[in-house]
Amino acid sequence: MSIADVDDGRKPGLTSDERAELVRLRREKRVLEMEIEILKRASAYFARENVLPK
């Protein structure tokens, strides 16, 4: 009954909705971090392509 108590506000802690949102946000953060890493590598690759003589 502790999860129901938290959801009903009788006990302190994260509600089920807050916990689900936290999981979703952490997953989204991981995806964004991977996308940033890919973009960094791509920009470094294209920067090298433009600098080196052909």
Buried (B, 14 or more C-beta within 10 A) or exposed (E): EEEEEBBEEEEEEEEEEEBEEEEEEEEEEEEEEEEEEEEEEEEEEEEEEEEEEE
